[in-house]
Amino acid sequence: MIPKDRAAPREGKRGRGRRFLLAFLIGYLTLVSIGLVLSFSDAPRQVDALVLLSGGNSSRLEETADLYKQGFSSRVILTRATGSGRNDPIDAYQGLTKLGVPGSAVLFTPGQSDSTFDEARHVLELMESKGFGGVLVVTDSSHAFRARLVFRGEFRKSGKSVWVRAASRQGYTPLTWMFSAQGWQATLKEAVKIGAYFLGVKGS
């Protein structure tokens, strides 16, 4: 039989270890939940056009080309982007054609866009001029929640439908984003911009 004065410290260490493990699991699951919310992706469906948002890496381009070749739409909309971190629409156009999307299938939005809010407004303007009823927006995983929030906010009174598809090849995943500096940067950026949107700041 172990004396009480020796058993107590051992139990104390075990208790601290269990509490630490529990705190770690709660923290990790909380971060996973944040990643799941930010990266939620709508299932592909038949739409009048696919919308390739500017920015990000080649994963958006590849996802859009794959969706086109799978027959989810016969048109692709590119936004005319300005500002740092946003891709030139001509580069995106050339990238799509190299991946098998015919140039005749590509449409460009009117006006210049330097934010997701601008892109939503210009996409809606093009949809109304072409008589489109619904689009599938393609963007990065970390940007999917905010893109859905902004587009549906702008489309709310239009009668148009919008869904958002997160690029499957993009490196941001709910289970692993917290293990890289890039993951934290993307998550914190989205958190700030989502907060700004709810405060009425639409230039992001």
C-alpha positions as CSV (number, residue, x, y, z in Angstrom):
1,M,0.0,0.0,0.0
2,I,1.4,3.4,-1.1
3,P,1.6,6.0,1.7
4,K,-0.7,8.9,1.3
5,D,2.1,11.5,1.4
6,R,3.7,9.8,-1.7
7,A,0.4,9.2,-3.7
8,A,-0.9,12.7,-3.5
9,P,1.9,14.4,-5.6
10,R,1.5,11.6,-8.3
11,E,-2.3,12.2,-8.5
12,G,-1.6,16.0,-8.7
13,K,0.6,15.5,-11.7
14,R,-1.9,13.2,-13.4
15,G,-4.7,15.8,-12.7
16,R,-2.6,18.6,-14.2
17,G,-1.8,16.4,-17.3
18,R,-5.5,15.6,-17.8
19,R,-6.5,19.3,-17.5
20,F,-3.8,20.3,-20.0
21,L,-4.9,17.7,-22.5
22,L,-8.5,18.7,-22.1
23,A,-7.6,22.4,-22.6
24,F,-5.6,21.5,-25.7
25,L,-8.4,19.5,-27.2
26,I,-11.0,22.2,-26.5
27,G,-8.6,24.8,-28.1
28,Y,-7.9,22.7,-31.1
29,L,-11.5,21.8,-31.7
30,T,-12.4,25.5,-31.4
31,L,-9.8,26.4,-34.1
32,V,-11.0,23.6,-36.3
33,S,-14.6,24.9,-36.0
34,I,-13.4,28.4,-37.1
35,G,-11.7,26.8,-40.1
36,L,-14.9,24.8,-41.0
37,V,-17.0,28.0,-40.9
38,L,-14.5,30.0,-43.0
39,S,-14.0,27.3,-45.6
40,F,-17.6,25.9,-46.0
41,S,-18.1,25.1,-49.6
42,D,-21.3,24.7,-51.5
43,A,-21.8,21.6,-53.6
44,P,-21.3,22.2,-57.4
45,R,-24.5,22.7,-59.3
46,Q,-25.7,23.8,-62.7
47,V,-25.5,27.6,-63.0
48,D,-25.6,30.2,-65.7
49,A,-22.0,31.1,-65.0
50,L,-18.9,30.3,-62.9
51,V,-17.3,33.4,-61.3
52,L,-13.6,33.3,-60.8
53,L,-12.7,35.9,-58.2
54,S,-9.4,37.7,-58.5
55,G,-6.5,37.1,-56.1
56,G,-5.2,33.9,-54.5
57,N,-3.0,31.4,-56.3
58,S,-3.6,29.0,-59.2
59,S,-6.0,26.8,-57.2
60,R,-8.9,29.1,-58.0
61,L,-8.1,29.0,-61.7
62,E,-7.8,25.2,-61.7
63,E,-11.0,24.7,-59.7
64,T,-12.9,26.9,-62.2
65,A,-11.5,25.1,-65.2
66,D,-12.4,21.7,-63.6
67,L,-16.0,22.9,-62.9
68,Y,-16.3,24.1,-66.5
69,K,-15.0,20.9,-68.0
70,Q,-17.4,18.9,-65.7
71,G,-20.3,20.7,-67.3
72,F,-21.6,22.8,-64.4
73,S,-21.7,25.9,-66.7
74,S,-20.9,27.0,-70.2
75,R,-19.7,30.4,-69.1
76,V,-17.0,31.8,-66.9
77,I,-17.0,35.4,-65.5
78,L,-13.8,37.2,-64.7
79,T,-13.7,40.3,-62.6
80,R,-11.6,43.3,-63.6
81,A,-9.5,43.6,-60.5
82,T,-7.2,46.4,-59.3
83,G,-5.1,46.8,-56.2
84,S,-2.3,44.7,-54.6
85,G,-2.8,40.9,-54.4
86,R,-5.3,40.8,-57.2
87,N,-4.6,39.0,-60.5
88,D,-4.7,40.7,-63.8
89,P,-7.9,39.5,-65.6
90,I,-5.9,38.9,-68.9
91,D,-3.6,36.6,-67.0
92,A,-6.6,34.7,-65.6
93,Y,-8.1,34.6,-69.1
94,Q,-4.9,33.1,-70.6
95,G,-4.6,30.7,-67.7
96,L,-8.2,29.4,-68.3
97,T,-7.6,28.9,-72.0
98,K,-4.4,26.9,-71.3
99,L,-6.5,24.7,-69.0
100,G,-9.1,24.0,-71.7
101,V,-11.7,26.7,-71.3
102,P,-12.5,28.3,-74.7
103,G,-12.0,32.0,-74.9
104,S,-15.5,32.4,-76.2
105,A,-16.9,31.1,-72.9
106,V,-15.2,33.9,-70.8
107,L,-17.0,37.1,-69.9
108,F,-15.6,40.2,-68.1
109,T,-17.4,42.2,-65.6
110,P,-17.9,46.0,-66.2
111,G,-16.0,48.4,-64.0
112,Q,-12.9,48.0,-61.9
113,S,-13.0,46.0,-58.6
114,D,-10.6,46.4,-55.7
115,S,-12.7,44.5,-53.1
116,T,-15.0,41.5,-52.8
117,F,-17.9,44.0,-52.4
118,D,-17.0,45.6,-55.8
119,E,-16.8,42.2,-57.4
120,A,-20.2,41.3,-56.1
121,R,-21.8,44.5,-57.4
122,H,-20.2,44.2,-60.9
123,V,-21.1,40.5,-61.2
124,L,-24.7,41.3,-60.4
125,E,-24.6,44.1,-63.0
126,L,-23.4,41.7,-65.6
127,M,-25.9,39.0,-64.6
128,E,-28.8,41.5,-65.0
129,S,-27.6,42.6,-68.4
130,K,-27.3,38.9,-69.6
131,G,-30.4,37.7,-67.8
132,F,-28.5,35.2,-65.7
133,G,-30.3,33.7,-62.7
134,G,-27.6,32.0,-60.7
135,V,-23.8,31.8,-60.4
136,L,-21.2,29.7,-58.6
137,V,-18.4,31.8,-57.2
138,V,-14.9,30.2,-56.9
139,T,-12.5,31.5,-54.3
140,D,-9.9,30.3,-51.7
141,S,-11.0,28.2,-48.8
142,S,-10.3,30.8,-46.2
143,H,-12.3,33.4,-48.2
144,A,-15.4,31.3,-48.9
145,F,-17.5,32.4,-45.8
146,R,-16.9,36.2,-46.5
147,A,-17.5,35.8,-50.2
148,R,-20.8,34.1,-49.5
149,L,-21.7,36.8,-47.0
150,V,-20.9,39.7,-49.3
151,F,-22.4,38.3,-52.5
152,R,-25.6,37.2,-50.8
153,G,-25.9,40.6,-49.2
154,E,-25.6,42.3,-52.5
155,F,-27.9,39.8,-54.3
156,R,-30.6,39.8,-51.6
157,K,-33.1,42.1,-53.4
158,S,-32.2,41.0,-56.9
159,G,-33.9,37.6,-57.1
160,K,-30.5,36.2,-58.3
161,S,-28.9,33.1,-56.7
162,V,-25.3,32.7,-55.7
163,W,-23.3,29.8,-54.3
164,V,-19.7,29.7,-53.3
165,R,-17.2,26.9,-54.1
166,A,-13.9,26.8,-52.1
167,A,-10.9,25.7,-54.3
168,S,-10.2,22.2,-53.3
169,R,-6.4,22.4,-54.1
170,Q,-5.9,25.4,-51.9
171,G,-3.6,24.7,-48.9
172,Y,-6.0,26.1,-46.2
173,T,-7.8,23.2,-44.4
174,P,-9.8,23.3,-41.2
175,L,-7.7,20.5,-39.5
176,T,-4.3,22.0,-40.2
177,W,-4.5,25.8,-40.8
178,M,-3.4,26.6,-37.2
179,F,0.0,24.9,-37.7
180,S,1.3,27.4,-40.1
181,A,2.0,31.1,-40.1
182,Q,0.1,31.5,-43.4
183,G,-2.9,29.8,-41.9
184,W,-3.0,32.2,-39.0
185,Q,-2.5,35.2,-41.3
186,A,-5.4,34.1,-43.5
187,T,-7.7,33.4,-40.6
188,L,-7.0,36.7,-38.8
189,K,-7.3,38.7,-42.0
190,E,-10.8,37.1,-42.6
191,A,-11.9,37.6,-39.0
192,V,-11.0,41.4,-39.3
193,K,-12.7,41.8,-42.6
194,I,-15.8,39.9,-41.5
195,G,-16.0,42.1,-38.4
196,A,-15.6,45.2,-40.6
197,Y,-18.4,44.0,-42.9
198,F,-20.8,43.6,-39.9
199,L,-19.9,47.1,-38.9
200,G,-20.9,48.4,-42.3
201,V,-17.5,48.7,-43.9
202,K,-17.9,47.3,-47.4
203,G,-14.6,48.1,-49.0
204,S,-12.9,44.8,-48.4
